[in-house]
Structures are given as C-alpha cells and as structure tokens.
Amino acid sequence: MASGDQLQLEILDHSEDDIAFAISVQSQWEVVTGLVQNTKERVTPETDQWTVTENGVYLLMWNVSGTAANDGDIFEFAFFRDAALIVKLRRARKFSNVDAGNFGVTLPIRLSAGETVSLKGRNISSTGDFTLTDVGWGIVRIS
C-alpha cells in the first residue's frame, strides 16, 4: 500500500431493517445474504459474495450483532474462500435471548484473482434462528 492510499471498507447498518437469519439444520453453514452493495477496487461485489479481481494480501473484517431466538444458543460466523472455511476468520458466541451481543474478527489473508469471499453463519447448539441487527464486513487490498 502506498502512502496516501485510501482504505475502503463496507459497513452496513441494518438497525432499521433487521435481517432474519433462519437456521434450518443444526451446524449447517448458511450464507448471510443481502450484504454486498458497493463496488470496490480490485473486488467485484455480487449478491452474496465478493469476487477478487487481483492477487494480493487483503484485510478481511466482519462483525455481527443481534439476538438469538433461544436462550443459550451458540452461533458461529466465518468467512469462506470459495467453498472452504477460513478457520482463522471464524468466531463463535453464546447468546441469551435478551442479549444484543456483538462479535467479530479482522485478519489479513492472501487471496488470488477469481476467488470468492462470503460470510456464513450457523447455530452450533440447536436450530434456533438469529436476528442480525447490525452487520459490518469489509475486504481491503493492503499489498
């Protein structure tokens, strides 16, 4: 990254339009949809993912806040490269049904042109749903 280069970060606030994240099968990864909106340099946005257009090291970030339908449910969210889980970009959190908690992760990772990045989540303790109230995720080429 050269001096003076600007970092572009996609931050989406769904506080007035919550996203119902329906869980149908325990521990099955589901794509978080409706998050990608703006075109980014070196990355092409699509409905549910970003497609990398240039090789490089990218800073990936996500954070999620919301409420669980069931007290004590444990939700896990992560970035996926194509269909593969990026283990270092996975986090889990236990929620009470009155908790509007937040969790997330930021990490640099090397990506290649043509690879896709998507945010997925799952309930690892039951089939209870999760309502996303605020979602932030970004991908920025840093070298």
TAVEN-V776764 format. One record per residue. N is the residue number from 0. SS is DSSP state (@ for helix, = for strand, . for the rest). PSI is psi in degrees with one decimal (NA if undefined). Layout:
N&SS&PSI + N&SS&PSI
This chain:
0&.&130.6 + 1&.&155.8 + 2&.&132.8 + 3&.&-10.1 + 4&.&140.0 + 5&.&139.9 + 6&.&131.5 + 7&.&129.5 + 8&.&133.0 + 9&.&114.9 + 10&=&122.1 + 11&=&129.9 + 12&.&115.0 + 13&.&25.4 + 14&.&-25.7 + 15&.&-5.0 + 16&.&72.5 + 17&.&148.1 + 18&=&116.9 + 19&=&118.9 + 20&=&96.4 + 21&.&132.7 + 22&.&118.1 + 23&.&-30.4 + 24&.&127.5 + 25&.&135.5 + 26&.&9.8 + 27&.&129.4 + 28&.&134.1 + 29&=&139.6 + 30&=&133.6 + 31&.&116.4 + 32&.&163.3 + 33&.&21.2 + 34&.&-31.1 + 35&.&123.2 + 36&.&-44.6 + 37&.&147.6 + 38&.&135.1 + 39&=&149.5 + 40&.&132.7 + 41&.&4.5 + 42&=&132.1 + 43&=&120.7 + 44&=&145.0 + 45&.&-176.0 + 46&.&-47.1 + 47&.&7.7 + 48&.&168.9 + 49&=&143.2 + 50&=&124.2 + 51&=&133.1 + 52&.&-6.3 + 53&.&133.8 + 54&.&147.4 + 55&=&-177.9 + 56&=&128.1 + 57&=&144.8 + 58&=&117.3 + 59&=&136.8 + 60&=&139.0 + 61&=&149.0 + 62&=&147.3 + 63&=&138.7 + 64&=&151.8 + 65&=&-168.1 + 66&=&145.9 + 67&=&147.4 + 68&.&-32.0 + 69&.&137.7 + 70&.&129.5 + 71&.&1.2 + 72&.&145.3 + 73&=&119.3 + 74&=&143.8 + 75&=&132.6 + 76&=&151.5 + 77&=&157.7 + 78&=&146.3 + 79&=&138.5 + 80&=&115.4 + 81&.&-122.4 + 82&.&1.9 + 83&=&132.6 + 84&=&133.1 + 85&=&97.9 + 86&=&-40.5 + 87&=&-13.9 + 88&=&31.9 + 89&=&135.8 + 90&=&146.8 + 91&=&153.6 + 92&=&138.5 + 93&=&133.1 + 94&.&146.8 + 95&.&163.3 + 96&.&-3.6 + 97&.&5.0 + 98&.&126.5 + 99&.&59.2 + 100&=&165.8 + 101&=&143.3 + 102&=&159.3 + 103&=&-171.5 + 104&=&151.8 + 105&=&133.4 + 106&=&139.5 + 107&=&146.4 + 108&=&145.6 + 109&=&128.6 + 110&=&152.6 + 111&.&152.1 + 112&.&136.5 + 113&.&-19.4 + 114&.&150.4 + 115&=&150.3 + 116&=&129.2 + 117&=&156.7 + 118&=&127.5 + 119&=&158.6 + 120&=&165.2 + 121&=&158.2 + 122&=&116.7 + 123&.&2.1 + 124&.&-21.6 + 125&.&-159.2 + 126&.&18.5 + 127&.&146.2 + 128&.&169.2 + 129&=&133.3 + 130&=&114.7 + 131&=&118.6 + 132&=&-33.7 + 133&=&133.2 + 134&=&129.3 + 135&=&132.5 + 136&=&147.7 + 137&=&158.8 + 138&=&122.9 + 139&=&127.5 + 140&=&125.1 + 141&.&-14.0 + 142&.&NA
